[in-house]
Amino acid sequence: MILEIDAVPVPKGRPCFTRSGHVYTPKRTRDYEKLIGLSYRANGGKRHIGPVNVELRFYYRYGADLDNFVKAVLDGLNGVAWLDDRQVVSITASKVKDAENPRLTIEIEPLTVPHGTKEEA
C-alpha cells in the first residue's frame, strides 16, 4: 500500500515532564501521530500480522533529523498498520526540501514468511 498524506511532516518531540515527574508526549507530536493512523485507516489500510518493509519519504519546509520524522510515523502506525513496531524489519527513509508542497508518502510492503517458520508479531 502506498499512502500520501498532505500535511507538514512533524518530527517526534522530546518527552516532556510535569512538575510531579510524569512524562508525556508533546501535543503537536500526539496530534501528528493520530493523523497518521487515521489517514492510514481512512485510505483502507489493513493491519499486518507478519513482518513488513516500510518506505517513507518526507517533503518538508523546515529541517529536522530524519530519525525523528521516522519515529513519529512509526509510532502513529503502531497498533494500526501492524500489531507492534517490532514487525518492521526494514526501513527506507528520505527527506526532500519542498516548501511549496510539504507532505509524506508511506509505502508498506508485507513480507512472506518462509513455510515452516514461526511468524513473530
C-alpha positions as CSV (number, residue, x, y, z in Angstrom):
1,M,0.0,0.0,0.0
2,I,1.2,3.5,-0.8
3,L,-0.3,6.4,1.1
4,E,0.3,10.1,0.6
5,I,-0.6,12.4,3.5
6,D,-0.9,16.1,2.6
7,A,0.4,17.5,5.9
8,V,3.6,19.1,7.1
9,P,5.9,16.4,8.4
10,V,6.3,16.7,12.2
11,P,9.4,15.2,13.9
12,K,8.9,13.2,17.1
13,G,9.1,15.7,20.0
14,R,11.2,15.1,23.1
15,P,9.3,13.8,26.1
16,C,8.0,16.5,28.5
17,F,7.9,16.3,32.3
18,T,5.3,17.7,34.7
19,R,6.4,19.2,38.0
20,S,5.3,16.0,39.7
21,G,7.7,14.0,37.4
22,H,5.1,12.4,35.0
23,V,6.4,12.1,31.4
24,Y,4.2,12.9,28.4
25,T,4.5,13.3,24.6
26,P,4.0,16.9,23.4
27,K,0.6,17.7,21.9
28,R,2.0,18.5,18.5
29,T,3.5,15.1,18.3
30,R,0.4,13.3,19.6
31,D,-1.8,15.1,17.1
32,Y,0.5,14.2,14.2
33,E,0.8,10.6,15.2
34,K,-3.0,10.4,15.4
35,L,-3.3,12.0,11.9
36,I,-1.0,9.3,10.5
37,G,-3.1,6.5,12.0
38,L,-6.4,8.0,11.0
39,S,-5.2,8.7,7.4
40,Y,-4.0,5.1,7.1
41,R,-7.3,3.7,8.2
42,A,-9.4,6.2,6.1
43,N,-7.5,5.1,3.0
44,G,-8.2,1.4,3.5
45,G,-5.0,0.4,5.3
46,K,-5.1,-3.0,6.8
47,R,-3.3,-4.2,9.9
48,H,-0.4,-6.6,9.1
49,I,0.3,-9.5,11.3
50,G,3.7,-10.5,9.9
51,P,6.9,-8.7,9.1
52,V,6.8,-5.6,6.9
53,N,9.2,-3.3,5.0
54,V,8.4,0.4,5.3
55,E,9.5,3.1,2.9
56,L,9.0,6.8,3.9
57,R,9.6,10.0,2.0
58,F,9.3,13.3,3.8
59,Y,8.8,16.5,1.8
60,Y,9.4,19.3,4.3
61,R,9.5,23.0,4.8
62,Y,11.9,23.2,7.7
63,G,14.6,20.7,8.5
64,A,14.7,18.2,11.3
65,D,16.6,15.0,11.9
66,L,15.4,12.2,9.6
67,D,15.2,9.7,12.5
68,N,12.8,12.0,14.4
69,F,10.5,12.2,11.4
70,V,10.6,8.4,11.1
71,K,9.9,7.8,14.8
72,A,6.7,9.9,14.7
73,V,5.3,8.0,11.7
74,L,6.2,4.5,13.1
75,D,4.6,5.5,16.5
76,G,1.5,6.7,14.6
77,L,1.1,3.4,12.8
78,N,1.8,1.2,15.8
79,G,-1.3,-0.8,16.6
80,V,-2.8,0.5,13.3
81,A,-0.7,-0.8,10.4
82,W,0.9,-3.5,12.4
83,L,0.4,-5.0,15.9
84,D,3.7,-3.9,17.2
85,D,6.6,-2.0,15.6
86,R,9.0,-4.9,16.1
87,Q,7.3,-6.3,12.9
88,V,9.1,-3.6,10.9
89,V,12.2,-5.4,9.7
90,S,13.3,-2.9,7.1
91,I,13.0,0.9,6.8
92,T,14.0,3.1,3.9
93,A,13.6,6.8,4.6
94,S,14.5,10.0,2.9
95,K,13.7,13.7,3.1
96,V,13.3,16.3,0.4
97,K,13.0,20.0,0.9
98,D,9.7,21.2,-0.7
99,A,8.4,24.4,0.9
100,E,5.6,24.6,-1.6
101,N,4.1,21.2,-1.1
102,P,5.0,19.6,2.3
103,R,3.7,16.0,2.6
104,L,4.6,12.4,3.5
105,T,4.5,9.2,1.5
106,I,4.3,5.9,3.2
107,E,4.7,2.5,1.5
108,I,4.2,-0.7,3.5
109,E,5.1,-4.0,1.9
110,P,4.2,-7.2,3.8
111,L,6.9,-9.9,3.6
112,T,6.1,-13.5,3.2
113,V,7.3,-15.8,5.9
114,P,9.0,-18.9,4.7
115,H,6.9,-22.0,5.1
116,G,7.6,-23.9,8.3
117,T,8.9,-20.8,10.2
118,K,7.1,-19.1,13.1
119,E,5.9,-15.6,12.4
120,E,6.7,-13.0,15.1
121,A,4.1,-10.4,15.9
